[in-house]
Amino acid sequence: MVEGLVNPLKYLRDAVNSPIYVKLKDGSEYVGVLRVYDSTMNLVLEEVVEVKGGKQVVAKLGRVMIRGSMIQYISFNPELAAEQALVG
């Protein structure tokens, strides 16, 4: 095993009950509080807001389940990823 490699699930474990930004492979973007995740990176978010381009709120959704295989990337600093949408 290569030294210095960290299991990415550690970052999800540390982010439970914290806001995260998730971008999906289809271009959809969501900001919400991470409540639950599993070993395949399926996520359950609450207080979810769908954003577009990180600049405008598209919809307020409440609770959302995101399939791990659809995730392009996750930001654990949603203030940077969707700053303009979250200000309003």
N, C-alpha and C positions, 0 to 999 in steps of 0.2 A: 504494500500500500504506500502511496506517495505521501510524504510528510507535508503537513500544512493544508491538506484538503479538509474542508468543513462540509458536513452534510447540510444542504440548503434548508432542510426541515427545521434546523436549529433556529434559523431566522424567523420562520413562521411561529415556532414555539415562543420565541421572545416577543413576537408582535401580537399575541392573543390579547384581546381587549384594547387594542390600539388602532387608530385609523391607518389604512393603507390605500394605495392607488393600484388598480389592476387594469392592464391593457390586454384585450383579447386579440386573438389572431384575425378576427374579422374587423378590427379597428375600434370596437366598442371600448369605452373607458368608464371605470367605476371607482368611486371613492366611498369607503365605508369602514365600519369597525369590524375587525376580524374577530369572530366568535369561536369558530371551529374549523379545523383542517384535518386531513387524513394523509396517509402515506403516498397517495397518488396526487396530492396537492389540490384535491377538491376543497373548496372554501365555502364557508357560510359567513356572509357579511350582514350586518344590521346597520340601520340608519344610512342606507345606500343612496348615493346621488349619481346619476349617469351624467357624465360631462362630455363635451365635444371639443377636441383640440386643447383641452385643459383650460379653456377660456369661458365656456358658457354651460350653464346647467340645462340639460335636456329634460330630465325627469327626476322626481324624488320617488324612490321605489320601496323603501322600508327594508324588508329582509330578502336576500338573494342568495341562491346557491350557484356557484360557478364551478364548472367541470374543469379539473386540472389540465386535461389535454387541450383545452381551448385557450390557456393562458400564454400570452406572448412574454410578458414580464410583469413584475410586481415592484413597486417603489414603497419603501417603508417610510418615506418622507413625502406624504401627499401634499403638503404645503408647497413644495417645490414643483411637483408634477402637475398640479391643478390649481395653482395659486390664485389665478384670477377668478375662477369659478367658485372657489370656496370663500372668497372675500364677501360676496353678495349674499 
